[in-house]
Amino acid sequence: MDPICYIAGAQEPGELALAPGRPAFVIAADGGLDHLERRGIGADLIVGDFDSLGRVPEGANVVRHPEEKDDTDMLLAVKAGLRLGLRDFVLYGGLGGRLDHTLANLQTLVYLARQGGRGVLLGDGTAAAVLRCGRLDFPAGLAGVVSVFCPDGEARGVDLEGLYYPLRDAVLTSAFPLGVSNRFTGRPAAVSVREGTLLVMWDEPPAGVLAHLFG
């Protein structure tokens, strides 16, 4: 069974859960190393320019990048995981704080989906995932808000099943937030797209997300 790649970013991650029954490969993205160390979790790889960490860690597993670079530290970590052949990613510490960094991390999910990977961004009681010509299933018993956006261009053949506001073979665009503020109903639910990309955001603690996405 292939490992799940867990990446810890600089923002406070809250709960830092690992999916049961799957091996883990853990990457610290710059300041995320502090969060891992406080929780007694070892990092298999440490990457970044280390401006937010405030120190340069030592070790054979440390890859230091210059401060003036095109990639964010989170994107550097995702690319490192992809180079290792990993395809399932859980990103912690990427929501909250500076809005521009949050948007950059959501874009990183889009990048990951375009590379054939599967990822979820967790933080502050929120989960976010990106689908590219795919489907995301939710188990029964969930409550709270779920929103579906098209992050670029158009998304065609969008189906929302088991949610309070269903859709069938719809078209979502990046210029109109039709899918915002839907709700779980307690029934099994699914979001799918035939052509294009969807950003799905919902309320759920990390342990529950991992159980049904990667369990």
C-alpha positions as CSV (number, residue, x, y, z in Angstrom):
1,M,0.0,0.0,0.0
2,D,1.4,3.4,-1.0
3,P,2.1,5.9,1.7
4,I,0.1,9.1,2.2
5,C,2.2,12.2,2.0
6,Y,1.5,14.5,5.0
7,I,2.8,18.0,4.7
8,A,2.9,20.4,7.6
9,G,2.8,24.1,6.7
10,A,3.5,27.2,8.8
11,Q,0.0,28.0,10.0
12,E,-1.4,26.4,13.2
13,P,-2.8,23.0,12.0
14,G,-4.9,22.2,15.1
15,E,-5.4,18.5,15.1
16,L,-2.7,16.6,13.2
17,A,-4.2,13.2,12.5
18,L,-2.9,10.3,10.4
19,A,-5.1,8.0,8.5
20,P,-5.3,4.5,10.1
21,G,-4.0,1.5,8.1
22,R,-1.8,3.5,5.7
23,P,1.9,4.1,5.9
24,A,2.9,7.8,6.1
25,F,5.6,10.0,4.6
26,V,5.9,13.3,6.5
27,I,7.3,16.5,5.0
28,A,7.8,19.7,7.0
29,A,7.4,22.8,4.9
30,D,9.5,25.5,6.6
31,G,7.7,26.6,9.8
32,G,5.6,23.4,9.8
33,L,8.6,21.7,11.4
34,D,7.8,23.5,14.7
35,H,4.3,22.0,14.7
36,L,5.6,18.5,14.0
37,E,8.2,18.8,16.8
38,R,5.7,20.0,19.3
39,R,3.5,16.9,18.6
40,G,6.4,14.5,18.6
41,I,6.1,13.7,14.9
42,G,9.3,13.1,13.0
43,A,9.8,14.6,9.5
44,D,11.1,12.3,6.7
45,L,11.9,15.4,4.7
46,I,12.3,19.1,5.5
47,V,12.0,21.8,2.8
48,G,11.8,25.5,2.5
49,D,13.7,28.8,2.7
50,F,13.2,28.7,6.5
51,D,12.2,32.3,6.9
52,S,9.1,31.5,8.9
53,L,10.9,28.8,11.0
54,G,13.6,31.4,11.9
55,R,16.4,28.8,11.8
56,V,18.0,26.4,9.4
57,P,17.6,22.8,10.6
58,E,20.4,20.3,10.2
59,G,20.4,16.8,8.7
60,A,20.6,14.8,5.6
61,N,16.8,15.2,5.0
62,V,16.9,19.0,4.9
63,V,16.6,20.7,1.5
64,R,17.1,24.5,1.7
65,H,15.8,26.8,-1.0
66,P,16.6,30.5,-1.6
67,E,14.1,33.1,-0.2
68,E,13.7,34.6,-3.7
69,K,11.9,31.8,-5.5
70,D,8.8,31.2,-7.6
71,D,7.3,28.3,-5.5
72,T,5.8,28.6,-2.1
73,D,7.2,26.3,0.6
74,M,4.0,24.2,0.4
75,L,4.3,23.8,-3.3
76,L,7.9,22.8,-2.9
77,A,6.9,20.1,-0.5
78,V,4.1,18.9,-2.9
79,K,6.6,18.7,-5.8
80,A,9.0,16.8,-3.6
81,G,6.3,14.3,-2.7
82,L,5.4,13.9,-6.4
83,R,9.0,13.3,-7.4
84,L,9.0,10.4,-4.8
85,G,6.1,8.8,-6.6
86,L,3.5,9.7,-3.9
87,R,0.0,10.5,-5.1
88,D,-2.2,10.9,-2.0
89,F,-1.5,14.1,0.0
90,V,-2.8,15.7,3.2
91,L,-1.8,19.3,3.7
92,Y,-1.9,20.8,7.2
93,G,-1.2,24.4,8.3
94,G,-2.3,25.9,5.0
95,L,-5.6,27.6,6.0
96,G,-6.0,30.8,8.0
97,G,-3.4,33.6,8.5
98,R,-2.6,35.6,5.4
99,L,-5.3,35.4,2.7
100,D,-2.8,35.3,-0.1
101,H,-1.1,32.2,1.3
102,T,-4.4,30.5,1.8
103,L,-5.2,31.2,-1.9
104,A,-1.8,30.0,-2.9
105,N,-2.4,26.7,-1.0
106,L,-5.8,26.3,-2.8
107,Q,-4.0,26.8,-6.1
108,T,-1.5,24.1,-4.9
109,L,-4.4,21.7,-4.7
110,V,-5.3,22.5,-8.3
111,Y,-1.7,21.9,-9.4
112,L,-1.7,18.6,-7.6
113,A,-4.9,17.5,-9.3
114,R,-3.4,18.4,-12.7
115,Q,-0.5,16.2,-11.9
116,G,-2.8,13.2,-11.3
117,G,-2.5,13.5,-7.5
118,R,-5.2,13.5,-4.9
119,G,-5.1,15.9,-2.0
120,V,-7.0,17.5,0.9
121,L,-6.1,20.8,2.7
122,L,-7.1,20.8,6.4
123,G,-7.2,23.5,9.0
124,D,-9.5,25.4,11.4
125,G,-12.3,22.9,11.1
126,T,-12.4,23.2,7.3
127,A,-11.4,20.7,4.6
128,A,-10.8,21.5,0.9
129,A,-10.2,19.3,-2.0
130,V,-9.9,19.7,-5.8
131,L,-11.5,17.3,-8.3
132,R,-10.4,17.2,-11.9
133,C,-12.8,15.1,-14.1
134,G,-13.6,13.0,-11.0
135,R,-15.9,12.2,-8.0
136,L,-15.7,12.8,-4.3
137,D,-18.0,10.6,-2.1
138,F,-19.1,11.5,1.4
139,P,-20.5,9.0,3.9
140,A,-23.9,9.3,5.7
141,G,-24.1,11.2,8.9
142,L,-22.3,14.4,8.0
143,A,-23.7,17.8,8.9
144,G,-22.7,21.4,8.1
145,V,-21.8,23.5,5.1
146,V,-20.3,22.3,1.9
147,S,-19.5,24.6,-1.0
148,V,-18.5,23.8,-4.6
149,F,-16.6,26.3,-6.8
150,C,-15.1,26.2,-10.3
151,P,-11.6,27.7,-9.8
152,D,-10.8,28.2,-13.4
153,G,-12.8,28.5,-16.7
154,E,-15.8,26.2,-16.8
155,A,-16.7,22.9,-15.1
156,R,-19.2,20.8,-17.1
157,G,-21.4,17.9,-16.1
158,V,-21.4,18.8,-12.4
159,D,-23.6,16.6,-10.2
160,L,-24.3,17.2,-6.5
161,E,-26.1,14.2,-5.0
162,G,-27.5,13.8,-1.5
163,L,-27.0,17.5,-0.6
164,Y,-29.8,20.0,0.3
165,Y,-29.4,21.7,-3.1
166,P,-28.9,19.0,-5.7
167,L,-27.5,19.7,-9.2
168,R,-27.6,17.5,-12.3
169,D,-25.4,17.9,-15.3
170,A,-24.8,21.6,-14.4
171,V,-22.2,24.0,-15.6
172,L,-20.2,26.0,-13.0
173,T,-18.0,28.9,-13.9
174,S,-15.2,30.8,-12.2
175,A,-17.3,34.0,-12.4
176,F,-20.4,32.9,-10.5
177,P,-20.5,31.2,-7.1
178,L,-23.5,29.0,-7.7
179,G,-22.3,26.2,-5.5
180,V,-21.7,28.3,-2.3
181,S,-23.3,27.4,1.0
182,N,-24.9,24.0,0.3
183,R,-25.5,21.6,3.2
184,F,-25.1,18.0,4.1
185,T,-28.4,16.3,4.9
186,G,-27.1,13.2,6.8
187,R,-27.5,11.0,3.7
188,P,-24.6,9.7,1.6
189,A,-23.5,12.5,-0.8
190,A,-21.3,13.0,-3.8
191,V,-19.8,15.7,-5.9
192,S,-18.7,14.9,-9.4
193,V,-17.5,16.7,-12.5
194,R,-17.3,15.3,-16.1
195,E,-15.1,18.0,-17.6
196,G,-13.0,20.6,-15.8
197,T,-12.0,21.3,-12.2
198,L,-14.0,21.8,-8.9
199,L,-12.9,23.1,-5.6
200,V,-14.9,21.5,-2.8
201,M,-14.8,23.0,0.8
202,W,-16.7,21.5,3.8
203,D,-16.9,21.5,7.6
204,E,-15.3,18.5,9.2
205,P,-12.6,17.6,11.7
206,P,-9.4,16.0,10.2
207,A,-9.9,12.5,11.6
208,G,-13.3,12.2,9.9
209,V,-12.0,13.5,6.6
210,L,-9.1,11.0,6.5
211,A,-11.3,8.1,7.5
212,H,-13.5,8.4,4.4
213,L,-11.0,9.8,1.9
214,F,-8.0,7.6,2.7
215,G,-9.2,4.9,5.0
